[in-house]
Amino acid sequence: MATKAEEARIERERKKAQKLEAEKKRMYDMFSYEREHDGCAFICGIDEVGRGPFAGPVVAGAVILPRDCDILYLNDSKKLSEKKREELYDVIMEKALSVGLGFVDNERIDEINILNATYEAMRQAISRLSHKPDILLNDAVTIPGVDIPQVPIIKGDAKSASIAAASIVAKVTRDRLMVEMDKKYPGYDFASNKGYGTAVHIEGLKKLGPCPIHRRSFIANYV
């Protein structure tokens, strides 16, 4: 007869197995858009981070996953903890067929506006892939100036594994960059707020004025 400790261990293992099966089913569903384009050799997910911050670049990610991709826990980067994003970043970079990144800095954002800067970053990311995609799965947008078929998906980073992977790569890349910018431009709490307009950031702006990576078109009400 099993002891209470053994029964507890068996129950934990059962629940763990249930959670794993549920995650595998969720990830199967996350590849539904990719399966719809089964005839395409290279399906690329596109997403961006950094539209809203007062400082730093907008960063776009482009990711082509293998057809037999077995990565679990891919999701909208905003729904994941920082630790989980970092873990998944390493897995994506190891297993993806190709990853491209695009960066558009604050000066260019001020020059052409954030929407056009986002498109520019996305085009950069696509151009830096080692394989030319047959189709793009985009998070909600249609990118102008691209000669590849596109499928805009509302809330795509929570519905498509490829877009989710792109959102994670872009988010981790930009967050790491803003941590480095905090060392270079202290006083705005970039390491914590990643350039977003938190109370501490605004206080730093009012005290120190803008630094070289601030988006002047975003901070007119504070300086």
C-alpha positions in Angstrom: 0.0 0.0 0.0 1.4 3.4 -1.0 2.4 5.8 1.7 1.0 9.3 1.9 4.3 10.7 0.6 4.2 8.3 -2.4 0.5 9.2 -3.1 1.4 12.9 -3.0 4.4 12.3 -5.4 2.1 10.4 -7.8 -0.5 13.1 -7.7 2.2 15.8 -8.4 3.5 13.7 -11.4 -0.1 13.3 -12.7 -0.7 17.0 -12.5 2.6 17.7 -14.1 1.8 15.3 -17.0 -1.6 17.0 -17.4 -0.1 20.4 -17.6 2.4 19.2 -20.2 -0.3 17.7 -22.4 -2.3 20.9 -22.1 0.7 22.9 -23.2 1.4 20.6 -26.1 -2.3 21.1 -27.2 -2.0 24.9 -26.9 1.2 24.9 -29.0 -0.5 22.7 -31.6 -3.2 25.4 -31.8 -0.5 28.1 -32.0 0.8 26.5 -35.2 -2.7 26.6 -36.9 -1.8 29.6 -39.1 1.5 27.9 -40.1 -0.4 24.7 -41.1 -2.7 26.8 -43.3 0.3 27.6 -45.4 1.8 24.1 -45.4 3.0 24.5 -49.0 5.4 27.3 -48.0 8.9 26.3 -47.2 9.8 29.3 -45.1 7.0 30.9 -43.0 8.2 34.0 -41.2 6.6 35.6 -38.1 7.1 39.4 -37.7 6.5 41.5 -34.6 7.9 44.7 -33.0 8.4 46.2 -29.5 9.0 49.7 -28.4 6.3 51.8 -30.1 5.2 53.5 -26.9 8.4 54.4 -24.9 9.8 57.9 -24.5 13.3 56.7 -25.3 15.3 54.1 -27.2 14.7 52.4 -30.6 11.8 50.5 -32.0 12.9 46.9 -32.6 11.4 44.4 -34.9 12.0 40.6 -35.0 11.5 38.2 -37.9 11.7 34.5 -37.1 11.4 31.4 -39.4 10.8 28.3 -37.3 11.4 24.8 -38.6 8.3 22.9 -39.8 8.9 20.3 -37.0 9.3 22.9 -34.3 8.9 21.5 -30.8 9.3 24.6 -28.7 6.8 24.9 -25.9 5.5 28.0 -24.1 5.7 30.4 -27.0 3.3 33.3 -26.4 2.9 37.0 -26.6 6.1 38.3 -24.9 4.0 40.6 -22.6 2.3 37.5 -21.2 5.6 35.9 -20.2 7.8 36.6 -17.2 11.2 38.1 -17.9 12.9 34.9 -16.8 10.7 32.8 -19.2 11.4 35.3 -22.1 15.1 34.9 -21.5 14.9 31.1 -21.5 12.8 31.1 -24.7 15.1 33.6 -26.4 17.9 31.1 -26.1 15.8 28.2 -27.3 14.5 30.2 -30.3 18.0 31.4 -31.3 19.2 27.8 -31.2 16.3 26.1 -33.0 15.0 28.8 -35.5 16.0 28.4 -39.1 16.6 32.1 -39.3 16.3 35.2 -37.1 16.4 38.8 -38.3 16.4 42.0 -36.3 15.6 45.6 -37.3 16.4 48.7 -35.3 15.2 52.3 -35.9 16.6 54.9 -33.5 14.9 57.8 -31.7 16.1 60.4 -34.2 14.6 58.5 -37.1 11.4 58.0 -35.2 11.1 61.7 -34.6 11.8 62.3 -38.3 9.3 59.9 -39.9 6.9 59.1 -37.0 6.6 55.9 -35.0 4.4 54.0 -37.5 6.7 54.5 -40.4 9.7 53.7 -38.1 8.0 50.4 -37.2 7.6 49.5 -40.8 11.2 50.4 -41.5 12.4 48.2 -38.6 10.3 45.3 -39.9 11.7 45.7 -43.4 15.2 45.7 -41.9 14.5 42.5 -40.0 13.2 40.7 -43.1 16.2 41.8 -45.1 18.5 40.3 -42.4 17.1 36.8 -42.6 19.3 34.1 -44.1 16.3 32.6 -45.9 13.9 34.7 -48.0 10.4 33.9 -46.6 7.6 32.6 -48.8 5.0 34.3 -46.6 4.9 36.7 -43.7 2.6 36.3 -40.7 2.4 39.8 -39.1 1.0 41.0 -35.9 -2.0 43.0 -37.1 -0.2 45.1 -39.8 0.5 45.0 -43.5 4.0 46.2 -44.1 4.4 48.6 -47.1 7.2 48.2 -49.6 7.5 44.4 -49.1 7.2 42.0 -52.1 6.3 38.9 -50.0 2.7 37.8 -49.4 1.5 38.9 -46.0 -1.1 37.7 -43.5 -2.0 40.3 -40.9 -3.3 38.6 -37.7 -5.0 40.6 -35.0 -3.3 39.7 -31.7 -1.1 37.5 -33.7 1.6 37.3 -31.0 -0.9 35.3 -29.0 -2.2 33.2 -31.9 0.8 32.3 -34.1 3.9 30.5 -32.8 6.1 32.3 -35.4 4.8 35.7 -34.4 5.2 34.9 -30.7 8.8 33.8 -31.3 9.4 37.1 -33.1 7.9 39.1 -30.3 10.1 37.3 -27.7 13.3 37.9 -29.7 12.5 41.5 -30.2 11.5 42.1 -26.6 14.5 40.5 -25.1 16.8 42.3 -27.5 15.4 45.7 -26.8 15.2 45.1 -23.0 18.9 44.1 -22.9 19.8 47.2 -25.0 17.9 49.5 -22.6 19.7 48.0 -19.6 22.9 49.0 -21.3 21.5 52.5 -22.0 20.8 52.9 -18.2 24.5 52.5 -17.6 25.3 55.1 -20.2 22.6 57.5 -19.3 21.8 57.1 -15.6 19.0 59.0 -13.9 16.0 57.8 -16.0 15.7 54.3 -14.6 16.0 52.8 -18.1 17.0 49.4 -16.7 13.6 49.1 -15.0 11.2 51.0 -17.3 12.9 50.2 -20.6 12.2 53.8 -21.8 8.5 53.8 -21.0 7.0 56.9 -19.3 7.0 55.9 -15.7 6.9 58.4 -12.8 10.6 57.9 -12.1 11.4 58.4 -15.8 9.4 61.6 -16.0 11.0 62.9 -12.8 14.4 62.2 -14.3 13.4 64.0 -17.5 12.3 67.1 -15.6 15.4 67.1 -13.5 18.0 66.3 -16.1 16.4 67.1 -19.4 16.4 64.7 -22.3 19.4 62.5 -23.1 20.6 61.5 -26.6 18.2 58.5 -26.9 15.0 60.4 -26.0 12.3 60.7 -28.7 11.7 64.5 -28.7 8.3 64.0 -30.4 7.2 61.9 -27.4 8.4 64.1 -24.5 7.2 67.6 -25.5 4.8 67.8 -22.6 7.5 67.0 -20.0 10.5 69.2 -21.0 
